[in-house]
Amino acid sequence: MASSVERIAPEEVYRRIERGEVLVLLDVRTQSWQESDVKARGALRISPDEIESRYTELPKGKEIVAYCT
């Protein structure tokens, strides 16, 4: 895992996706949100307490943008 985390504004994520950049969106919201149908199109859902056991589901070599509430 990376030793530091870079922050990115939602507007920048949108601009980069619109430009055709490939970003992996990772929805790490809490359990109440995990049960919701509301999520970014194509986002992977992994709750914070499952990241360590499910990290192999994340594509290698792609930039990952995690979002939470």
N, CA, C and O atoms as a CHARMM CRD file, in Angstrom:
* protein
*
  276
    1    1 MET  N      0.83000  -1.18800   0.00000 PROA 1      0.00000
    2    1 MET  CA     0.00000   0.00000   0.00000 PROA 1      0.00000
    3    1 MET  C      0.87300   1.25000   0.00000 PROA 1      0.00000
    4    1 MET  O      2.01200   1.23700   0.46800 PROA 1      0.00000
    5    2 ALA  N      0.31900   2.30900  -0.52700 PROA 2      0.00000
    6    2 ALA  CA     1.05800   3.56800  -0.58400 PROA 2      0.00000
    7    2 ALA  C      1.22400   4.13700   0.81500 PROA 2      0.00000
    8    2 ALA  O      0.38400   3.92600   1.69000 PROA 2      0.00000
    9    3 SER  N      2.31300   4.85800   1.01200 PROA 3      0.00000
   10    3 SER  CA     2.56500   5.43200   2.32700 PROA 3      0.00000
   11    3 SER  C      1.83700   6.75200   2.52000 PROA 3      0.00000
   12    3 SER  O      1.71200   7.23400   3.64600 PROA 3      0.00000
   13    4 SER  N      1.35700   7.33900   1.43700 PROA 4      0.00000
   14    4 SER  CA     0.60000   8.58500   1.55800 PROA 4      0.00000
   15    4 SER  C     -0.59300   8.53800   0.61700 PROA 4      0.00000
   16    4 SER  O     -0.59900   7.81400  -0.37800 PROA 4      0.00000
   17    5 VAL  N     -1.59200   9.32100   0.95400 PROA 5      0.00000
   18    5 VAL  CA    -2.81900   9.35700   0.16800 PROA 5      0.00000
   19    5 VAL  C     -3.00500  10.76900  -0.35700 PROA 5      0.00000
   20    5 VAL  O     -2.98300  11.73600   0.40400 PROA 5      0.00000
   21    6 GLU  N     -3.18600  10.87400  -1.65700 PROA 6      0.00000
   22    6 GLU  CA    -3.41000  12.17300  -2.28800 PROA 6      0.00000
   23    6 GLU  C     -4.90900  12.43400  -2.37500 PROA 6      0.00000
   24    6 GLU  O     -5.67800  11.54600  -2.74500 PROA 6      0.00000
   25    7 ARG  N     -5.31800  13.63800  -2.03800 PROA 7      0.00000
   26    7 ARG  CA    -6.73400  14.00700  -2.13600 PROA 7      0.00000
   27    7 ARG  C     -7.02000  14.55300  -3.51800 PROA 7      0.00000
   28    7 ARG  O     -6.16400  15.17800  -4.14500 PROA 7      0.00000
   29    8 ILE  N     -8.25900  14.30600  -3.99600 PROA 8      0.00000
   30    8 ILE  CA    -8.69400  14.81000  -5.28700 PROA 8      0.00000
   31    8 ILE  C    -10.14900  15.25100  -5.16000 PROA 8      0.00000
   32    8 ILE  O    -10.96800  14.54400  -4.57300 PROA 8      0.00000
   33    9 ALA  N    -10.46200  16.40900  -5.70600 PROA 9      0.00000
   34    9 ALA  CA   -11.82500  16.94900  -5.63200 PROA 9      0.00000
   35    9 ALA  C    -12.74200  16.17700  -6.58200 PROA 9      0.00000
   36    9 ALA  O    -12.29900  15.73900  -7.64400 PROA 9      0.00000
   37   10 PRO  N    -14.00100  16.00800  -6.21500 PROA 10     0.00000
   38   10 PRO  CA   -14.95300  15.31500  -7.09600 PROA 10     0.00000
   39   10 PRO  C    -15.00100  15.91100  -8.50200 PROA 10     0.00000
   40   10 PRO  O    -15.14800  15.18600  -9.48600 PROA 10     0.00000
   41   11 GLU  N    -14.87600  17.22300  -8.58800 PROA 11     0.00000
   42   11 GLU  CA   -14.92100  17.87900  -9.89500 PROA 11     0.00000
   43   11 GLU  C    -13.73800  17.44700 -10.76900 PROA 11     0.00000
   44   11 GLU  O    -13.87900  17.29200 -11.98200 PROA 11     0.00000
   45   12 GLU  N    -12.59100  17.25800 -10.15200 PROA 12     0.00000
   46   12 GLU  CA   -11.40500  16.81400 -10.88400 PROA 12     0.00000
   47   12 GLU  C    -11.57400  15.37200 -11.36100 PROA 12     0.00000
   48   12 GLU  O    -11.17900  15.03400 -12.47700 PROA 12     0.00000
   49   13 VAL  N    -12.15600  14.53100 -10.52200 PROA 13     0.00000
   50   13 VAL  CA   -12.42800  13.14900 -10.92800 PROA 13     0.00000
   51   13 VAL  C    -13.33300  13.16300 -12.15500 PROA 13     0.00000
   52   13 VAL  O    -13.06900  12.46000 -13.13000 PROA 13     0.00000
   53   14 TYR  N    -14.39100  13.95300 -12.11100 PROA 14     0.00000
   54   14 TYR  CA   -15.32400  14.04800 -13.23000 PROA 14     0.00000
   55   14 TYR  C    -14.60500  14.52000 -14.49600 PROA 14     0.00000
   56   14 TYR  O    -14.78800  13.93800 -15.56500 PROA 14     0.00000
   57   15 ARG  N    -13.79300  15.56700 -14.38100 PROA 15     0.00000
   58   15 ARG  CA   -13.06300  16.08400 -15.54900 PROA 15     0.00000
   59   15 ARG  C    -12.14500  15.01800 -16.15000 PROA 15     0.00000
   60   15 ARG  O    -12.07000  14.86200 -17.36900 PROA 15     0.00000
   61   16 ARG  N    -11.46700  14.30500 -15.29700 PROA 16     0.00000
   62   16 ARG  CA   -10.53700  13.28200 -15.78300 PROA 16     0.00000
   63   16 ARG  C    -11.28300  12.14500 -16.47900 PROA 16     0.00000
   64   16 ARG  O    -10.81800  11.63600 -17.49800 PROA 16     0.00000
   65   17 ILE  N    -12.41700  11.74800 -15.94900 PROA 17     0.00000
   66   17 ILE  CA   -13.22900  10.71300 -16.59700 PROA 17     0.00000
   67   17 ILE  C    -13.74400  11.22500 -17.94100 PROA 17     0.00000
   68   17 ILE  O    -13.73500  10.49400 -18.93100 PROA 17     0.00000
   69   18 GLU  N    -14.18900  12.46800 -17.97400 PROA 18     0.00000
   70   18 GLU  CA   -14.66900  13.07100 -19.22800 PROA 18     0.00000
   71   18 GLU  C    -13.56800  13.12900 -20.28100 PROA 18     0.00000
   72   18 GLU  O    -13.85400  13.02500 -21.47300 PROA 18     0.00000
   73   19 ARG  N    -12.32300  13.29300 -19.86500 PROA 19     0.00000
   74   19 ARG  CA   -11.18300  13.32500 -20.79500 PROA 19     0.00000
   75   19 ARG  C    -10.80000  11.92200 -21.26300 PROA 19     0.00000
   76   19 ARG  O     -9.93200  11.77100 -22.12300 PROA 19     0.00000
   77   20 GLY  N    -11.43000  10.91600 -20.71200 PROA 20     0.00000
   78   20 GLY  CA   -11.15800   9.54900 -21.13100 PROA 20     0.00000
   79   20 GLY  C    -10.13700   8.81200 -20.29200 PROA 20     0.00000
   80   20 GLY  O     -9.74100   7.69800 -20.63200 PROA 20     0.00000
   81   21 GLU  N     -9.70400   9.42300 -19.19700 PROA 21     0.00000
   82   21 GLU  CA    -8.75600   8.73300 -18.31900 PROA 21     0.00000
   83   21 GLU  C     -9.45800   7.55100 -17.64200 PROA 21     0.00000
   84   21 GLU  O    -10.63800   7.62100 -17.29900 PROA 21     0.00000
   85   22 VAL  N     -8.71900   6.49400 -17.46600 PROA 22     0.00000
   86   22 VAL  CA    -9.26500   5.31200 -16.80700 PROA 22     0.00000
   87   22 VAL  C     -8.95700   5.39600 -15.31500 PROA 22     0.00000
   88   22 VAL  O     -7.79900   5.33000 -14.90300 PROA 22     0.00000
   89   23 LEU  N     -9.99900   5.54100 -14.52400 PROA 23     0.00000
   90   23 LEU  CA    -9.87600   5.58000 -13.06600 PROA 23     0.00000
   91   23 LEU  C    -10.75200   4.47500 -12.49300 PROA 23     0.00000
   92   23 LEU  O    -11.85500   4.23800 -12.98500 PROA 23     0.00000
   93   24 VAL  N    -10.27900   3.81600 -11.48000 PROA 24     0.00000
   94   24 VAL  CA   -11.08200   2.83400 -10.77000 PROA 24     0.00000
   95   24 VAL  C    -11.70000   3.55500  -9.58600 PROA 24     0.00000
   96   24 VAL  O    -10.99000   4.04300  -8.70700 PROA 24     0.00000
   97   25 LEU  N    -13.02800   3.62300  -9.56700 PROA 25     0.00000
   98   25 LEU  CA   -13.72900   4.26600  -8.45000 PROA 25     0.00000
   99   25 LEU  C    -14.04200   3.19800  -7.41800 PROA 25     0.00000
  100   25 LEU  O    -14.64700   2.17200  -7.72900 PROA 25     0.00000
  101   26 LEU  N    -13.62400   3.45000  -6.19700 PROA 26     0.00000
  102   26 LEU  CA   -13.80000   2.49900  -5.10600 PROA 26     0.00000
  103   26 LEU  C    -14.69500   3.12600  -4.04600 PROA 26     0.00000
  104   26 LEU  O    -14.31500   4.08600  -3.37600 PROA 26     0.00000
  105   27 ASP  N    -15.88200   2.56900  -3.91000 PROA 27     0.00000
  106   27 ASP  CA   -16.86700   3.04100  -2.94200 PROA 27     0.00000
  107   27 ASP  C    -16.57700   2.36300  -1.60900 PROA 27     0.00000
  108   27 ASP  O    -16.81000   1.16300  -1.45700 PROA 27     0.00000
  109   28 VAL  N    -16.06900   3.12700  -0.64100 PROA 28     0.00000
  110   28 VAL  CA   -15.73900   2.57300   0.67800 PROA 28     0.00000
  111   28 VAL  C    -16.63000   3.15800   1.76900 PROA 28     0.00000
  112   28 VAL  O    -16.21400   3.33400   2.91400 PROA 28     0.00000
  113   29 ARG  N    -17.86500   3.45100   1.38000 PROA 29     0.00000
  114   29 ARG  CA   -18.78800   4.02900   2.36600 PROA 29     0.00000
  115   29 ARG  C    -19.20000   2.99200   3.40700 PROA 29     0.00000
  116   29 ARG  O    -18.99300   1.79100   3.22800 PROA 29     0.00000
  117   30 THR  N    -19.78300   3.47700   4.48600 PROA 30     0.00000
  118   30 THR  CA   -20.18300   2.61300   5.60200 PROA 30     0.00000
  119   30 THR  C    -21.30400   1.66300   5.19700 PROA 30     0.00000
  120   30 THR  O    -21.89100   1.79700   4.12300 PROA 30     0.00000
  121   31 GLN  N    -21.58700   0.71800   6.05800 PROA 31     0.00000
  122   31 GLN  CA   -22.55500  -0.34400   5.77600 PROA 31     0.00000
  123   31 GLN  C    -23.92200   0.17900   5.32700 PROA 31     0.00000
  124   31 GLN  O    -24.50500  -0.37600   4.39600 PROA 31     0.00000
  125   32 SER  N    -24.44400   1.22300   5.95600 PROA 32     0.00000
  126   32 SER  CA   -25.77100   1.72800   5.56700 PROA 32     0.00000
  127   32 SER  C    -25.77200   2.17200   4.10700 PROA 32     0.00000
  128   32 SER  O    -26.77200   1.99500   3.41100 PROA 32     0.00000
  129   33 TRP  N    -24.66600   2.74400   3.63600 PROA 33     0.00000
  130   33 TRP  CA   -24.56600   3.13900   2.23800 PROA 33     0.00000
  131   33 TRP  C    -24.29000   1.95100   1.34900 PROA 33     0.00000
  132   33 TRP  O    -24.70100   1.95500   0.18800 PROA 33     0.00000
  133   34 GLN  N    -23.61200   0.93600   1.84400 PROA 34     0.00000
  134   34 GLN  CA   -23.31500  -0.24900   1.04800 PROA 34     0.00000
  135   34 GLN  C    -24.59300  -0.93100   0.57300 PROA 34     0.00000
  136   34 GLN  O    -24.60400  -1.56100  -0.48400 PROA 34     0.00000
  137   35 GLU  N    -25.65300  -0.81000   1.33800 PROA 35     0.00000
  138   35 GLU  CA   -26.92100  -1.44100   0.97600 PROA 35     0.00000
  139   35 GLU  C    -27.74300  -0.57600   0.02800 PROA 35     0.00000
  140   35 GLU  O    -28.78200  -1.02200  -0.45900 PROA 35     0.00000
  141   36 SER  N    -27.31100   0.62700  -0.24100 PROA 36     0.00000
  142   36 SER  CA   -28.01000   1.56100  -1.11500 PROA 36     0.00000
  143   36 SER  C    -27.74700   1.24900  -2.58200 PROA 36     0.00000
  144   36 SER  O    -26.70800   0.68600  -2.92800 PROA 36     0.00000
  145   37 ASP  N    -28.68800   1.61500  -3.44000 PROA 37     0.00000
  146   37 ASP  CA   -28.50100   1.48600  -4.88400 PROA 37     0.00000
  147   37 ASP  C    -27.74400   2.67900  -5.45400 PROA 37     0.00000
  148   37 ASP  O    -27.39000   2.68100  -6.63300 PROA 37     0.00000
  149   38 VAL  N    -27.49100   3.69800  -4.62600 PROA 38     0.00000
  150   38 VAL  CA   -26.83800   4.92000  -5.08700 PROA 38     0.00000
  151   38 VAL  C    -25.32300   4.73900  -5.04400 PROA 38     0.00000
  152   38 VAL  O    -24.73800   4.54100  -3.97900 PROA 38     0.00000
  153   39 LYS  N    -24.69400   4.80900  -6.22700 PROA 39     0.00000
  154   39 LYS  CA   -23.23900   4.74900  -6.30000 PROA 39     0.00000
  155   39 LYS  C    -22.80700   5.31100  -7.64300 PROA 39     0.00000
  156   39 LYS  O    -23.61900   5.44000  -8.56000 PROA 39     0.00000
  157   40 ALA  N    -21.53600   5.64200  -7.75700 PROA 40     0.00000
  158   40 ALA  CA   -21.00200   6.12300  -9.02100 PROA 40     0.00000
  159   40 ALA  C    -21.03200   4.96800 -10.02700 PROA 40     0.00000
  160   40 ALA  O    -20.75700   3.82200  -9.67300 PROA 40     0.00000
  161   41 ARG  N    -21.36100   5.27400 -11.25400 PROA 41     0.00000
  162   41 ARG  CA   -21.45000   4.26100 -12.30000 PROA 41     0.00000
  163   41 ARG  C    -20.12100   3.51200 -12.43100 PROA 41     0.00000
  164   41 ARG  O    -19.06700   4.12100 -12.61100 PROA 41     0.00000
  165   42 GLY  N    -20.19100   2.19600 -12.33900 PROA 42     0.00000
  166   42 GLY  CA   -19.01000   1.36400 -12.49500 PROA 42     0.00000
  167   42 GLY  C    -18.13800   1.22500 -11.26000 PROA 42     0.00000
  168   42 GLY  O    -17.11500   0.54200 -11.30300 PROA 42     0.00000
  169   43 ALA  N    -18.52000   1.85600 -10.16800 PROA 43     0.00000
  170   43 ALA  CA   -17.69300   1.80900  -8.95700 PROA 43     0.00000
  171   43 ALA  C    -17.70700   0.41000  -8.33200 PROA 43     0.00000
  172   43 ALA  O    -18.70700  -0.30600  -8.39200 PROA 43     0.00000
  173   44 LEU  N    -16.58700   0.04800  -7.74100 PROA 44     0.00000
  174   44 LEU  CA   -16.49200  -1.17800  -6.96500 PROA 44     0.00000
  175   44 LEU  C    -16.85200  -0.84000  -5.52900 PROA 44     0.00000
  176   44 LEU  O    -16.44100   0.20100  -5.01500 PROA 44     0.00000
  177   45 ARG  N    -17.60700  -1.69700  -4.88400 PROA 45     0.00000
  178   45 ARG  CA   -17.96200  -1.46400  -3.48700 PROA 45     0.00000
  179   45 ARG  C    -17.21800  -2.43400  -2.58600 PROA 45     0.00000
  180   45 ARG  O    -17.37300  -3.65100  -2.68700 PROA 45     0.00000
  181   46 ILE  N    -16.41700  -1.87300  -1.71200 PROA 46     0.00000
  182   46 ILE  CA   -15.72900  -2.66900  -0.69300 PROA 46     0.00000
  183   46 ILE  C    -15.75800  -1.84200   0.58300 PROA 46     0.00000
  184   46 ILE  O    -15.24800  -0.72200   0.61400 PROA 46     0.00000
  185   47 SER  N    -16.34900  -2.38600   1.62600 PROA 47     0.00000
  186   47 SER  CA   -16.43900  -1.63500   2.87100 PROA 47     0.00000
  187   47 SER  C    -15.04900  -1.49300   3.48700 PROA 47     0.00000
  188   47 SER  O    -14.17100  -2.31900   3.23400 PROA 47     0.00000
  189   48 PRO  N    -14.84500  -0.45500   4.29000 PROA 48     0.00000
  190   48 PRO  CA   -13.51400  -0.21600   4.87600 PROA 48     0.00000
  191   48 PRO  C    -12.95200  -1.41700   5.63200 PROA 48     0.00000
  192   48 PRO  O    -11.74900  -1.67100   5.57800 PROA 48     0.00000
  193   49 ASP  N    -13.80500  -2.15600   6.33100 PROA 49     0.00000
  194   49 ASP  CA   -13.30700  -3.28700   7.10500 PROA 49     0.00000
  195   49 ASP  C    -13.00300  -4.51800   6.24600 PROA 49     0.00000
  196   49 ASP  O    -12.48400  -5.50900   6.75900 PROA 49     0.00000
  197   50 GLU  N    -13.32000  -4.47100   4.94300 PROA 50     0.00000
  198   50 GLU  CA   -13.04000  -5.59900   4.04900 PROA 50     0.00000
  199   50 GLU  C    -11.86500  -5.33800   3.09000 PROA 50     0.00000
  200   50 GLU  O    -11.44600  -6.24100   2.36600 PROA 50     0.00000
  201   51 ILE  N    -11.34500  -4.12900   3.08600 PROA 51     0.00000
  202   51 ILE  CA   -10.30600  -3.79200   2.10600 PROA 51     0.00000
  203   51 ILE  C     -9.10300  -4.72700   2.21100 PROA 51     0.00000
  204   51 ILE  O     -8.59600  -5.19800   1.19300 PROA 51     0.00000
  205   52 GLU  N     -8.65200  -4.99500   3.41000 PROA 52     0.00000
  206   52 GLU  CA    -7.46800  -5.85100   3.56900 PROA 52     0.00000
  207   52 GLU  C     -7.70200  -7.25600   3.01100 PROA 52     0.00000
  208   52 GLU  O     -6.79000  -7.84000   2.42500 PROA 52     0.00000
  209   53 SER  N     -8.89200  -7.80100   3.18100 PROA 53     0.00000
  210   53 SER  CA    -9.16100  -9.16000   2.70000 PROA 53     0.00000
  211   53 SER  C     -9.58900  -9.20200   1.23700 PROA 53     0.00000
  212   53 SER  O     -9.55200 -10.26800   0.62400 PROA 53     0.00000
  213   54 ARG  N     -9.99700  -8.06000   0.65700 PROA 54     0.00000
  214   54 ARG  CA   -10.49700  -8.05100  -0.72200 PROA 54     0.00000
  215   54 ARG  C     -9.65000  -7.21600  -1.68600 PROA 54     0.00000
  216   54 ARG  O    -10.06600  -6.98200  -2.82100 PROA 54     0.00000
  217   55 TYR  N     -8.47800  -6.76500  -1.25800 PROA 55     0.00000
  218   55 TYR  CA    -7.66200  -5.89500  -2.10700 PROA 55     0.00000
  219   55 TYR  C     -7.29600  -6.54200  -3.44000 PROA 55     0.00000
  220   55 TYR  O     -7.01600  -5.83500  -4.40800 PROA 55     0.00000
  221   56 THR  N     -7.29200  -7.87400  -3.50700 PROA 56     0.00000
  222   56 THR  CA    -6.94100  -8.54700  -4.75700 PROA 56     0.00000
  223   56 THR  C     -8.00400  -8.33600  -5.84400 PROA 56     0.00000
  224   56 THR  O     -7.74800  -8.62200  -7.01400 PROA 56     0.00000
  225   57 GLU  N     -9.17700  -7.84700  -5.47800 PROA 57     0.00000
  226   57 GLU  CA   -10.22900  -7.55300  -6.45400 PROA 57     0.00000
  227   57 GLU  C     -9.94800  -6.26100  -7.21800 PROA 57     0.00000
  228   57 GLU  O    -10.56100  -6.00100  -8.25300 PROA 57     0.00000
  229   58 LEU  N     -9.02300  -5.45800  -6.70600 PROA 58     0.00000
  230   58 LEU  CA    -8.70300  -4.18200  -7.34800 PROA 58     0.00000
  231   58 LEU  C     -7.75000  -4.41500  -8.50800 PROA 58     0.00000
  232   58 LEU  O     -6.77500  -5.15300  -8.37400 PROA 58     0.00000
  233   59 PRO  N     -8.02800  -3.78600  -9.65200 PROA 59     0.00000
  234   59 PRO  CA    -7.15100  -3.97900 -10.80800 PROA 59     0.00000
  235   59 PRO  C     -5.75200  -3.40400 -10.57000 PROA 59     0.00000
  236   59 PRO  O     -5.60000  -2.32700  -9.99300 PROA 59     0.00000
  237   60 LYS  N     -4.75900  -4.12300 -11.01400 PROA 60     0.00000
  238   60 LYS  CA    -3.37200  -3.67000 -10.87100 PROA 60     0.00000
  239   60 LYS  C     -3.05300  -2.70400 -12.00100 PROA 60     0.00000
  240   60 LYS  O     -3.57100  -2.83000 -13.11000 PROA 60     0.00000
  241   61 GLY  N     -2.18400  -1.73100 -11.69900 PROA 61     0.00000
  242   61 GLY  CA    -1.72500  -0.80700 -12.71100 PROA 61     0.00000
  243   61 GLY  C     -2.71600   0.29000 -13.07500 PROA 61     0.00000
  244   61 GLY  O     -2.50500   1.00700 -14.05300 PROA 61     0.00000
  245   62 LYS  N     -3.77800   0.43300 -12.32000 PROA 62     0.00000
  246   62 LYS  CA    -4.77300   1.47000 -12.57600 PROA 62     0.00000
  247   62 LYS  C     -4.81500   2.42200 -11.37500 PROA 62     0.00000
  248   62 LYS  O     -4.57700   2.01800 -10.23700 PROA 62     0.00000
  249   63 GLU  N     -5.11800   3.67100 -11.64900 PROA 63     0.00000
  250   63 GLU  CA    -5.26300   4.63900 -10.55800 PROA 63     0.00000
  251   63 GLU  C     -6.60200   4.39600  -9.86900 PROA 63     0.00000
  252   63 GLU  O     -7.63900   4.29500 -10.52400 PROA 63     0.00000
  253   64 ILE  N     -6.56900   4.30500  -8.54500 PROA 64     0.00000
  254   64 ILE  CA    -7.77400   4.02300  -7.76700 PROA 64     0.00000
  255   64 ILE  C     -8.16300   5.27900  -7.00500 PROA 64     0.00000
  256   64 ILE  O     -7.34000   5.88600  -6.31900 PROA 64     0.00000
  257   65 VAL  N     -9.43700   5.66300  -7.13500 PROA 65     0.00000
  258   65 VAL  CA    -9.97900   6.80400  -6.41100 PROA 65     0.00000
  259   65 VAL  C    -11.03600   6.27400  -5.46500 PROA 65     0.00000
  260   65 VAL  O    -12.08700   5.81200  -5.90800 PROA 65     0.00000
  261   66 ALA  N    -10.77200   6.33400  -4.16400 PROA 66     0.00000
  262   66 ALA  CA   -11.72700   5.87600  -3.16900 PROA 66     0.00000
  263   66 ALA  C    -12.59200   7.04200  -2.71900 PROA 66     0.00000
  264   66 ALA  O    -12.11900   8.17000  -2.58000 PROA 66     0.00000
  265   67 TYR  N    -13.85700   6.75300  -2.49700 PROA 67     0.00000
  266   67 TYR  CA   -14.72900   7.79500  -1.96100 PROA 67     0.00000
  267   67 TYR  C    -15.57800   7.25400  -0.83100 PROA 67     0.00000
  268   67 TYR  O    -15.92700   6.07400  -0.80000 PROA 67     0.00000
  269   68 CYS  N    -15.90500   8.14000   0.09700 PROA 68     0.00000
  270   68 CYS  CA   -16.68700   7.75200   1.26900 PROA 68     0.00000
  271   68 CYS  C    -17.55700   8.94200   1.67200 PROA 68     0.00000
  272   68 CYS  O    -17.50100  10.00900   1.06100 PROA 68     0.00000
  273   69 THR  N    -18.34900   8.73500   2.70000 PROA 69     0.00000
  274   69 THR  CA   -19.19500   9.82400   3.20800 PROA 69     0.00000
  275   69 THR  C    -18.69800  10.27200   4.54700 PROA 69     0.00000
  276   69 THR  O    -19.27200  11.18100   5.14600 PROA 69     0.00000
